[in-house]
Amino acid sequence: MVYQSIKLRYATLEDSKHIYEWRNDEVTRSMSTNTDIVEWAEHAEWYKSALLNPNRLIIIGEDDKGKIGMVRFDYNDERTQAEISINLNPIRRGQKVASSLLSESIFFAKLPNNIRLIAQIKHQNTVSIKYFNKCGFHYDNADDDYIYLVK
């Protein structure tokens, strides 16, 4: 498979519907901390505030086939660490684009050199663990539900 380069951009209000649909995908929900279906009104309110939140950054990845997915950074107030998460467009799963989206988004975000990135991933989400490991994340700790990887 010949892969075209990913184009990255900051999320806009126009991305809200796609992110809502991706969030409510059955596989996405099963791997999320909140497995409930999110209602549109709740999502729309969250999304508008997310775009205005100076401690949150949402990046959209696209290629010649369309939207690949999103990477979200939730910074602490001191900007010394950020929780990072990825959500692929369900139709793009299995196309070997997640690691590229993740690594290129980290570069695109222009993070401070000393920032610690933390990924909280369910133990059974071995695919995400693999993607984060491929991007230089390593084991930090775990609890009954999650493994925590850091970079």
Backbone bond lengths (Angstrom), bond angles and torsions (degrees), N, CA, C in turn:
res aa  C-N    CA-C-N  psi(-1)  N-CA   C-N-CA  omega(-1)  CA-C   N-CA-C  phi
1 M - - - 1.452 - - 1.527 109.21 -
2 V 1.296 116.91 125.09 1.463 121.76 175.99 1.523 107.03 -87.20
3 Y 1.318 115.75 126.32 1.450 120.03 -175.76 1.518 110.94 -106.28
4 Q 1.312 115.59 130.08 1.465 122.16 176.87 1.523 109.43 -82.60
5 S 1.305 117.03 155.85 1.463 120.09 -177.57 1.528 111.54 -69.76
6 I 1.305 113.76 152.38 1.461 121.69 179.68 1.519 108.89 -87.21
7 K 1.307 115.38 136.46 1.461 121.70 172.10 1.521 106.33 -105.02
8 L 1.323 115.45 130.16 1.456 121.05 -178.57 1.514 110.10 -111.75
9 R 1.327 114.48 149.10 1.469 120.38 176.73 1.523 107.97 -156.66
10 Y 1.321 114.84 163.64 1.456 119.62 175.73 1.523 109.12 -76.30
11 A 1.318 116.28 143.26 1.460 121.43 178.90 1.529 110.21 -63.45
12 T 1.317 115.15 148.08 1.463 122.52 177.52 1.532 108.88 -127.39
13 L 1.319 115.83 172.91 1.465 119.81 177.29 1.522 111.50 -57.46
14 E 1.320 117.20 -31.70 1.464 121.12 -178.84 1.536 112.27 -65.34
15 D 1.319 118.81 -16.82 1.468 122.28 178.75 1.522 112.82 -86.18
16 S 1.307 117.52 -7.89 1.457 121.69 -172.47 1.528 112.83 -55.24
17 K 1.320 118.11 -46.31 1.468 121.12 -176.36 1.529 111.19 -64.03
18 H 1.332 116.95 -42.52 1.463 119.43 179.38 1.532 110.98 -64.79
19 I 1.314 116.87 -45.42 1.462 120.29 -179.51 1.529 109.93 -63.49
20 Y 1.313 117.50 -37.51 1.466 122.13 175.56 1.530 110.35 -60.67
21 E 1.308 117.34 -46.83 1.467 121.29 179.99 1.530 110.99 -64.93
22 W 1.339 117.18 -43.13 1.462 120.10 179.16 1.529 110.03 -62.65
23 R 1.324 116.59 -42.25 1.476 122.00 -177.89 1.521 111.48 -61.53
24 N 1.332 116.89 -36.83 1.455 120.74 -177.16 1.527 114.04 -89.30
25 D 1.315 117.25 1.66 1.453 120.98 174.99 1.531 108.46 -60.24
26 E 1.331 116.64 141.62 1.468 121.22 -175.25 1.529 113.06 -58.72
27 V 1.324 117.66 -44.53 1.467 120.59 179.72 1.524 110.19 -66.23
28 T 1.316 117.34 -43.91 1.464 120.94 178.24 1.522 110.47 -58.15
29 R 1.325 116.68 -47.64 1.465 119.94 -179.47 1.528 111.53 -61.45
30 S 1.328 117.05 -38.95 1.462 119.32 -178.51 1.525 112.23 -65.19
31 M 1.330 117.48 -24.18 1.460 121.24 -179.31 1.532 113.14 -101.40
32 S 1.328 117.48 -0.06 1.466 122.29 -178.96 1.520 111.40 -89.31
33 T 1.331 116.10 160.37 1.457 120.00 175.90 1.527 109.99 -66.97
34 N 1.323 117.38 -35.18 1.459 122.62 175.45 1.528 107.03 -108.03
35 T 1.321 116.72 111.58 1.469 120.90 -175.11 1.533 112.79 -90.65
36 D 1.324 116.90 -0.10 1.464 120.38 -179.61 1.521 111.49 -72.56
37 I 1.335 115.42 153.60 1.463 120.13 170.18 1.525 107.48 -70.40
38 V 1.324 115.92 132.84 1.459 121.24 179.82 1.528 107.66 -93.93
39 E 1.317 116.07 129.94 1.469 120.69 177.95 1.526 109.56 -75.18
40 W 1.329 116.19 152.93 1.462 121.65 -176.20 1.529 111.83 -56.61
41 A 1.321 118.10 -46.98 1.472 120.63 -177.17 1.528 111.21 -60.06
42 E 1.317 116.39 -41.74 1.461 120.98 178.61 1.528 110.32 -64.26
43 H 1.330 116.30 -45.20 1.468 120.62 179.08 1.531 110.65 -61.89
44 A 1.328 116.74 -48.34 1.467 121.02 -176.73 1.521 111.16 -57.93
45 E 1.332 116.27 -41.81 1.473 120.32 178.35 1.530 110.14 -66.39
46 W 1.343 117.08 -46.99 1.462 120.83 179.34 1.523 110.45 -60.13
47 Y 1.330 117.03 -44.67 1.455 121.33 -174.54 1.530 111.18 -65.34
48 K 1.315 117.39 -44.35 1.474 119.91 178.29 1.525 110.65 -59.89
49 S 1.329 116.96 -44.03 1.465 118.89 179.45 1.520 111.38 -69.81
50 A 1.345 117.51 -32.61 1.468 120.70 177.87 1.524 110.87 -62.69
51 L 1.320 116.68 -42.07 1.467 119.95 -179.94 1.526 112.32 -65.97
52 L 1.321 116.68 -27.74 1.468 121.12 -179.51 1.525 113.24 -90.56
53 N 1.322 117.44 -11.63 1.459 122.48 -175.91 1.536 109.86 -76.11
54 P 1.330 118.06 117.50 1.470 119.60 -179.21 1.531 113.59 -67.61
55 N 1.339 117.26 -15.19 1.465 121.10 179.05 1.526 112.57 -99.06
56 R 1.312 116.43 13.97 1.472 120.32 178.45 1.528 108.44 -132.84
57 L 1.315 114.52 136.16 1.462 121.20 178.68 1.520 108.12 -131.94
58 I 1.320 116.21 127.53 1.459 121.28 177.89 1.525 107.79 -119.27
59 I 1.323 115.01 125.08 1.464 122.05 -178.64 1.527 108.32 -115.25
60 I 1.315 115.22 135.38 1.463 122.64 178.24 1.522 108.47 -106.66
61 G 1.326 115.84 134.04 1.460 121.61 175.56 1.517 110.06 -108.97
62 E 1.327 115.30 136.65 1.460 121.83 179.89 1.520 109.16 -137.12
63 D 1.308 116.00 157.38 1.449 121.68 170.93 1.525 108.22 -142.62
64 D 1.307 116.88 -166.65 1.464 119.31 -176.46 1.529 113.06 -67.16
65 K 1.330 117.80 -11.77 1.470 121.55 177.63 1.527 112.47 -96.42
66 G 1.331 117.70 -5.07 1.460 120.74 179.71 1.519 112.21 119.51
67 K 1.324 115.41 -159.58 1.464 121.66 -177.08 1.522 110.51 -72.76
68 I 1.336 114.21 129.80 1.470 121.89 179.19 1.520 110.35 -88.57
69 G 1.323 115.83 -45.05 1.454 120.45 -177.00 1.506 111.11 163.36
70 M 1.319 114.22 -164.92 1.462 120.78 -177.65 1.519 110.31 -133.61
71 V 1.340 114.34 152.29 1.463 122.23 171.29 1.521 106.15 -125.14
72 R 1.332 115.13 131.69 1.461 120.13 -178.09 1.520 109.98 -118.07
73 F 1.324 115.84 136.71 1.463 123.66 175.21 1.523 107.55 -116.23
74 D 1.333 116.79 124.92 1.465 122.27 174.34 1.523 107.40 -113.81
75 Y 1.333 115.83 105.18 1.462 122.39 -175.82 1.520 111.23 -83.13
76 N 1.344 115.88 149.36 1.458 118.95 167.19 1.534 107.65 -77.39
77 D 1.317 117.15 168.77 1.469 120.46 -174.80 1.522 112.96 -61.88
78 E 1.326 116.90 -31.90 1.467 120.55 -179.23 1.530 112.59 -82.95
79 R 1.325 115.91 -8.25 1.474 122.83 -176.75 1.530 112.14 58.14
80 T 1.330 114.89 35.76 1.460 119.90 174.99 1.522 111.38 -97.16
81 Q 1.321 116.37 -16.06 1.458 120.26 175.44 1.522 109.82 -150.35
82 A 1.328 114.57 159.31 1.462 121.15 177.87 1.512 108.95 -146.20
83 E 1.321 115.28 137.59 1.455 119.61 170.18 1.519 106.53 -81.77
84 I 1.308 116.15 134.08 1.452 121.50 -177.80 1.527 108.90 -118.61
85 S 1.322 114.99 138.17 1.463 119.28 176.74 1.525 108.92 -141.86
86 I 1.318 114.38 156.58 1.457 121.18 -179.72 1.520 108.07 -129.33
87 N 1.318 115.78 143.63 1.463 121.23 174.59 1.524 107.60 -139.90
88 L 1.311 115.40 115.05 1.463 120.43 -179.92 1.521 111.03 -84.94
89 N 1.317 114.83 147.42 1.446 121.78 166.56 1.537 105.22 -58.12
90 P 1.331 119.16 123.63 1.467 120.52 -175.03 1.533 114.27 -53.08
91 I 1.305 118.34 -32.67 1.471 119.01 -179.05 1.528 112.33 -75.37
92 R 1.333 117.05 -7.24 1.464 121.05 -179.93 1.528 112.57 -100.69
93 R 1.325 117.47 -1.99 1.460 120.17 177.57 1.524 109.50 -62.67
94 G 1.321 115.47 144.34 1.457 120.48 177.02 1.519 114.13 80.66
95 Q 1.324 117.80 4.81 1.464 121.58 -178.68 1.521 112.58 -101.08
96 K 1.320 116.30 10.39 1.473 122.67 176.44 1.530 112.83 57.99
97 V 1.330 115.19 44.65 1.460 120.20 179.01 1.532 113.09 -113.53
98 A 1.335 118.02 -12.54 1.462 120.84 -172.96 1.527 112.88 -64.61
99 S 1.328 117.87 -45.68 1.469 119.68 -178.63 1.523 111.13 -62.70
100 S 1.315 116.57 -41.13 1.471 119.64 178.39 1.521 111.01 -65.40
101 L 1.325 116.69 -43.78 1.461 120.13 178.18 1.519 110.14 -59.41
102 L 1.306 116.59 -45.23 1.454 121.37 -178.70 1.529 111.87 -64.09
103 S 1.318 117.83 -53.31 1.468 120.49 -176.30 1.530 111.60 -66.29
104 E 1.318 117.27 -40.86 1.468 119.19 179.89 1.525 111.59 -69.03
105 S 1.337 117.38 -32.79 1.471 120.21 177.58 1.519 111.18 -67.18
106 I 1.330 116.84 -37.71 1.470 120.36 177.46 1.528 109.34 -61.51
107 F 1.306 117.18 -43.28 1.463 121.37 177.78 1.533 110.45 -65.98
108 F 1.336 116.96 -45.57 1.464 122.97 -177.69 1.530 111.74 -61.18
109 A 1.334 117.15 -33.47 1.464 121.39 -176.18 1.530 113.02 -68.91
110 K 1.342 117.27 -13.20 1.469 121.66 179.72 1.526 110.79 51.24
111 L 1.314 115.46 56.36 1.454 122.09 -177.52 1.523 111.32 -72.21
112 P 1.333 117.08 149.78 1.467 119.21 173.62 1.534 109.92 -59.46
113 N 1.319 116.96 147.74 1.468 121.39 -176.40 1.518 113.56 -58.03
114 N 1.332 116.74 -33.39 1.458 120.03 -173.99 1.526 113.68 -94.13
115 I 1.316 118.56 9.06 1.464 120.23 -176.03 1.525 111.13 -73.90
116 R 1.296 114.77 140.88 1.476 122.03 176.82 1.524 107.52 -101.90
117 L 1.319 116.62 122.56 1.461 121.55 177.81 1.527 109.03 -97.62
118 I 1.317 115.93 135.25 1.461 122.13 -177.97 1.527 108.92 -125.86
119 A 1.323 115.48 127.81 1.464 121.43 174.87 1.528 108.04 -112.91
120 Q 1.318 116.27 126.29 1.465 122.87 177.12 1.524 106.54 -104.85
121 I 1.328 117.22 113.65 1.461 121.45 -172.18 1.524 109.61 -130.22
122 K 1.323 116.37 136.19 1.463 119.67 176.48 1.524 109.32 -62.87
123 H 1.335 115.56 141.87 1.467 121.15 -178.63 1.525 112.31 -52.00
124 Q 1.338 117.82 -39.62 1.457 120.67 -176.22 1.525 113.26 -77.20
125 N 1.318 117.87 -7.05 1.465 121.10 -179.90 1.535 109.50 -87.00
126 T 1.307 115.10 64.43 1.469 120.91 -175.35 1.522 112.31 -64.44
127 V 1.318 117.30 -27.81 1.470 120.16 178.94 1.526 109.89 -65.58
128 S 1.337 117.51 -47.22 1.473 120.24 178.59 1.524 111.07 -64.39
129 I 1.313 117.22 -41.11 1.465 119.78 178.42 1.528 109.36 -57.47
130 K 1.315 116.70 -43.41 1.468 121.61 178.57 1.530 111.48 -60.93
131 Y 1.336 117.01 -44.76 1.476 120.32 -179.93 1.522 111.35 -62.14
132 F 1.324 116.25 -44.99 1.461 119.35 -179.35 1.536 110.85 -66.37
133 N 1.328 117.35 -41.61 1.474 120.24 176.08 1.519 110.70 -58.51
134 K 1.323 117.11 -43.44 1.463 121.99 -179.83 1.537 111.25 -61.14
135 C 1.329 116.34 -26.69 1.470 121.41 -179.58 1.524 112.62 -94.50
136 G 1.334 117.45 14.58 1.458 120.74 173.76 1.514 115.73 94.04
137 F 1.318 118.70 6.75 1.456 121.16 176.76 1.522 108.60 -80.95
138 H 1.336 116.06 148.85 1.457 120.40 178.86 1.530 109.69 -135.12
139 Y 1.320 115.21 163.42 1.459 122.64 -177.86 1.521 111.10 -61.36
140 D 1.330 115.84 134.39 1.460 121.62 173.96 1.526 109.74 -114.35
141 N 1.321 116.73 -54.56 1.460 121.16 176.41 1.524 109.04 -165.89
142 A 1.333 115.23 -178.71 1.461 120.86 -179.09 1.519 109.48 -153.08
143 D 1.322 115.34 158.24 1.451 121.48 170.42 1.529 107.00 -129.05
144 D 1.304 117.73 -165.22 1.458 119.78 -176.25 1.528 113.25 -63.24
145 D 1.320 116.95 -30.70 1.463 121.00 -174.79 1.514 115.20 -105.04
146 Y 1.321 117.06 -32.22 1.464 120.98 -169.61 1.524 113.38 -128.21
147 I 1.307 113.75 154.11 1.456 122.07 166.80 1.524 105.26 -108.99
148 Y 1.321 116.96 142.64 1.467 122.75 179.81 1.509 108.46 -113.96
149 L 1.312 115.03 119.64 1.455 121.92 178.18 1.522 108.32 -110.21
150 V 1.324 116.79 144.49 1.461 121.27 -178.10 1.514 110.87 -130.30
151 K 1.312 113.94 157.84 1.456 121.96 174.21 1.511 106.96 -141.04
